[in-house]
């Protein structure tokens, strides 16, 4: 598994850029086999609203490499592992667009989303934000919205899913059934 998280200049996956990323590689049993973290210098300004979320300013990344500078090494580390994120629907397109801008193709063979997994495991929970799930599961999350902290917590959530005997890449949330269950409370 390649567990990934990134902090960005915003939420538009086609326009915004990565300013920080973290990757933890896990074997099929959930044991860590590698770790990679980087600050990344974007080509655009980091808006104050984004800095307010993750705390990363232009000064923090002034001497950091560009994504293109680290893209080859990151792509190699991702290999053909199952790509895991707490919100694959955001992290994967953000990463793919960053790779695309660096002229590198990245399409993982399989993906797993801990957000969707916990919607399935805890359908009646008030919310499925990373911090909330971690609180419910007694998983430490220090420094939320910091790539390494978030990816460490996501890796722990992946271990919970694996401990339930679930291959997370096989989870397909039926959003209609999920919403029916939540709305009826049954």
PyMOL commands that set and color helices and strands:
alter all, ss='L'
color gray80, all
select helices_A, chain A and resi 48-54+58-61+67-78+88-101+114-121+130-136+147-163+168-170+175-184
alter helices_A, ss='H'
color red, helices_A
select strands_A, chain A and resi 2-8+18-26+32-39+83-85+111-113
alter strands_A, ss='S'
color yellow, strands_A
deselect
rebuild
show_as cartoon
